[in-house]
Amino acid sequence: MTELLTHYPWLKSLWTLWFCLLFVGLIVWTMWPSRRARWTELGQIPMRDDADRMRLKD
């Protein structure tokens, strides 16, 4: 048990590094030029007017 406690700070730093790399990777994947247009379009969904939604249904 004491051996695990001696490695705790190192493991905590490793977990922080892994989480930061995962977060940056996710942001890069999302903002990649081929995907950016799609995410921009999806981001505009809440801004659409009800008339646009009715027009799309017809």
C-alpha positions in Angstrom: 0.0 0.0 0.0 2.8 2.4 0.8 4.3 1.7 -2.6 1.1 2.8 -4.3 1.1 6.0 -2.2 4.6 6.8 -3.3 3.4 6.6 -7.0 0.2 8.6 -6.4 1.6 12.0 -7.4 3.0 10.6 -10.6 -0.2 8.8 -11.4 -2.2 11.9 -10.8 0.0 13.9 -13.2 -0.3 11.2 -15.8 -4.1 11.2 -15.5 -4.1 15.0 -15.9 -1.9 14.8 -19.0 -4.1 12.1 -20.5 -7.3 14.1 -19.9 -5.7 17.3 -21.4 -4.6 15.3 -24.5 -8.0 13.8 -24.9 -9.7 17.2 -24.6 -7.3 18.8 -27.2 -7.8 15.8 -29.5 -11.5 16.2 -29.3 -11.4 19.9 -30.1 -9.0 19.3 -33.0 -11.3 16.5 -34.4 -14.3 18.8 -34.1 -12.7 21.8 -35.7 -11.0 19.9 -38.5 -11.8 21.8 -41.7 -13.8 19.0 -43.2 -16.1 18.8 -40.2 -16.2 22.5 -39.2 -19.0 23.4 -41.7 -21.2 20.6 -40.4 -20.8 21.7 -36.7 -21.4 25.4 -37.7 -24.6 24.3 -39.4 -25.7 22.3 -36.4 -24.9 25.2 -34.2 -27.4 27.4 -36.1 -30.3 25.1 -35.4 -31.5 26.9 -32.3 -31.4 30.2 -34.2 -33.7 29.1 -36.9 -37.2 30.6 -37.1 -40.3 28.5 -36.8 -41.2 29.5 -40.3 -38.1 27.8 -41.5 -39.1 24.6 -39.7 -42.6 24.7 -41.2 -41.1 25.3 -44.7 -38.8 22.3 -44.3 -41.8 20.1 -43.3 -43.7 20.8 -46.6 
